[in-house]
Amino acid sequence: MSHLIVVGVDGSADSRLAADWAATDAELRGLPLRVVHVSTLPDEQLLATWPYFREPSPDALVTSLTEDHPQLRAEVFGVTGEVVPALLPLAAEADCTVLGLRGSGGFAGLALGSVAHGVAERSAGPVVLVPSGFAHSRRGRSPYGVTLGVDGGEPPGAVVEFAFDAACRRDTGLHVVHAWRLPSPAEHWMPYAPPEKDRGRWEDQETQRFSDALRSWREKYPHVGVYEDLRLQSPAAALVQASASAELLVIGRVGRTLGPTLHAVLEHTACPVAVVPHHA
């Protein structure tokens, strides 16, 4: 793996936001930033097809980024081909790949672009997707700036590591959200609310299991404050709600699909989302 951050740009406002986020992340990690622009046609074919057309050059963007981030080491990297297949090999070699949630294509009201979707569900490494209009300022945000979503059991190591490391580098706390449901058959068979003592016992058991799964990570990152947040609601609703006060939301990906929960979160998130494959 080449230790660097990759950001894909296409001239859209969302890709500029992604580039700003990536530059900040690269500075925090002390890594170089590779600004990638994928052209779907070779230069000579573009000129022959439409002589006055020019695809947006990332050179001016890199100049602006280095002015805003004096410690940043950045380079322009141009490739030709279909966008998602061209980005995937670069993403596999990077510590993290950053994209705007929606690029220059698509239509008004589309929250998740095809490039963001394709790279996020197939990348071998972590992908951060930055939504439109996200403000980098921490004003009004929670002291637990990084949020990790887990769904019970032992959280995958790569996902938890990414979240703790992100919180540590940003000097902020980690908000760990665990959405849970009443154990079956209570959730499906009871026509009324379960007795308070039963619900309390189930919640205590879930809380203990949740804490046990995080214990080794809290010991590894003793300076990261952790807020364990158990919520009796759907994972998508819990995570979208938590994104309103977060700087970064970290979620694991199983296999090569985003799944309904992750897709719903990406459609409605208020903050950047890091999609981390379980094998990363």
N, C-alpha and C positions, 0 to 999 in steps of 0.2 A: 504493500500500500504506500502511495505517495502521501506524505503528511501535508495536506493542503485543504482549503475550502474551495468548492466549485460553486459558481452561481451562473445560472442560465439567464440571458437577457435577450429581449426582442424589440426593445424600443418602447414598450408599453409602460404605463404608470406603475402597474403592479411589479414589473420586473425591476424598475428603479427602486421601489420600496424593498424588494428582495435583495438588491445589490447593497443598499444601505445596511440592511440587517446582516448580510453576509460579511461586510467589511468590519462591522462592530464585533461579530463573532470571531473573525480571523484575528483581530487585534487582541481579544481576550485570550485566545488560545496561543498567540504568538506564531501563527501559521501564515503562509502566503495565500493570496486569493487569486484564483484563476477565473477570469470573466469570460464566459463562453458564449459565442454567438453562432447559431447554426443557420447556414444559408441553404435553402432547399434546392437552389440551382447554382451551377458554376458561374463565375463572374461574366465570362464571355457569353453565356447563354442568356443571362439576365439582360445584358446590354443589347443583344440581338432581339430579344423579345420586347423590351421596352427601354429605348435608349435613355430616357430621362429618369428612369427609376433608380433609386439608390436605397439599399437596405440600411437601416440605422447602424452606424459604426459604434462599437463599444469603446473606441479610443478616447473620445471626449468624456465618456462616463468614468473611465479609469482615472483620467486626469482630475475630474471632480472628486472622486472618492479619495484619492491620495491627498488632495487639498484638505478635505474634511477629516481625514485620518492620517496624520503625518507619519505615524509609525507603520503604516500599512505597506506591505510588499504585494504589488498586484501586477498581473500580466494579462494580456489579451490572448485569447485562444479561439481561432476560427475554424470551423469544420463545415463540410458540405454533406447534405443528405437529409433523410427523414429525421425529424427533430428527436423523437423519443429514442429510436435505435442509436442515434448519434450520441445522446447524452448518457445512456446507460453504461457504456464502458468507462466513461469519465467518472460517473458516480461510484462505480465499483472500486475505483482506486483512490477515492477521496475520503477524508474523515467525515465530511458532511457535504451534501449538495443542497443548495437553496434555490427555490423557484417562487415566482408569484403564483398565488392560487389560480389566477386567471390571466392568460396572456393577451396578445393583441388580437387573436382570433375569437371565435364564438359570437355571442349575441348578448344584448343587454339583459341583465337578470341572471346570467349564468354565473354561479358561484365558483364551481370547480371546473377548470379548463381541462382539455383533453391531454395536454402535455403534462400538467401537474398530476393528473390522474394516472397516466401511463407510467411515469417515472416513479411515483410514490408506490404503486403496487408491484413494480418489477425490480426496483433497485436492490442491489445486494448490500448497500450501505444506507445509513440514515439520510432521510430527506426532510428538509424543513420547508413548509409551504406558508408563505406570508400573505395574509388577506388584504384586500383593498382597504385603504384608509387607516391602516394600523399606525398608531403613534408610538414612537420609541420612548417617549417620556414616561417615567415611573410615577409621575404625579397622580395621586389618587388611587394608585394600585396597591395591592396587598403586600405586606412585608414578606410573604411567601410567594415570590415572583415566579417560580417555576412550579408547574402543576404536573403530577404524574398520575395517569389513570391506570388502575389495575382492576382485574376482574375476578379476584379470588385465587386461592391456592398460592403456590410459590411464584412470585413475579419473575419473568425471564430476566436473567442477569444483564444482558446487553441493554435492555430497556431501562432498568433501574440504574445501571452505571451511567448511562447517558444523562438521565435526569439529575442524579446527584452531582455529577461533574459539571453540568450546566449551572446548577444552583451555586456550587462552590466558586466557579469562575466569576459569576455575577454578584457574589457576596450577598446572596439573598437566601431566604428559607425555601424549603420544599413542601409544597402542599400535596399530599398523597390522597387522592380520591378513590374510594372503593365503593362502587354501587353494588348493593346486594338485594336479594329478594327473600321473602319468607320461605323457609324450607318446604318442599313438597311433602305431604299433600296439603299443608295448611294454605298455601297460596291459591290452590285451585279448588279445593273441596269445601273450604269454610265459607258459608254464605254470610258470615258476619266477622267482625274483627276478632283476632285471636285474643285469649285472655292476656292481660298485661304481664302476668308473671311468666307466661310462655314466651311472649315477644321479648321481654327483658332477658330471659335466659339465652334465647337464640342470638340476640344482639351481643351479649357478653361473649359468647363463644366465637362469633364472627370477629369481634374486636380483638380477642386474644390471638386468633389465627392470623389476623392481619398484622398485629404487632410482631408476632414471632417471625413472620416472613421478612420483615424489615430490619430485624435486630442486627444482623451481620453488617448491613449497609450503613446503619447509624454508627456502628463502631468504626467502620472504615472511613467515614466522613464525620468525625465528631464535631466539627465546627459548623456543620449545616443543620440549622434548626428544622425540625420536621413537625408538621401538623397533620396528624392522621384523621381523616375525615370519612366516616362511614355514613353512607346515604342510602335510605330505603327508597330507591327510585331507579329508573332505567339508566344504564351506563351513558347513553347518548345525552339524555337530559341533564344528568349530573355534570358531565364534562363540558357541555355547552354553557351551562350556568357558571361553572368555575372559570371558563375562559374569559369572562367579562372582567375579571380582576387580575389576570395573569399576564406575564411577559412572554411566557412560552408554555405550551401544553405538550407533554410527551406521551405518546401512545404506541404500544407495540402492534406489529403486523404479523399475522400468521399466514404462512404460505405466500402465494403471489396473487392475492386479492385483498382489497381494502375491507370488505365485509360491510354489513349494514350499519353497524355502530360507528365505525371510523368514517364511512362515507357521510353519515348524517352529521357528525361532528365537523367535518370539513365544509359542509354546506352552510353551517351556521356559526362557526367559530368567530370570536372577537379578537383572537390573538394568533400569532404564528403557531403552527402545529408541527412537531417533530414526529415523523413516522419512522419507527425503528424496527427493522426486521428482527425476529427473535434469534436468528442465527448470527446477527452482526456482532 
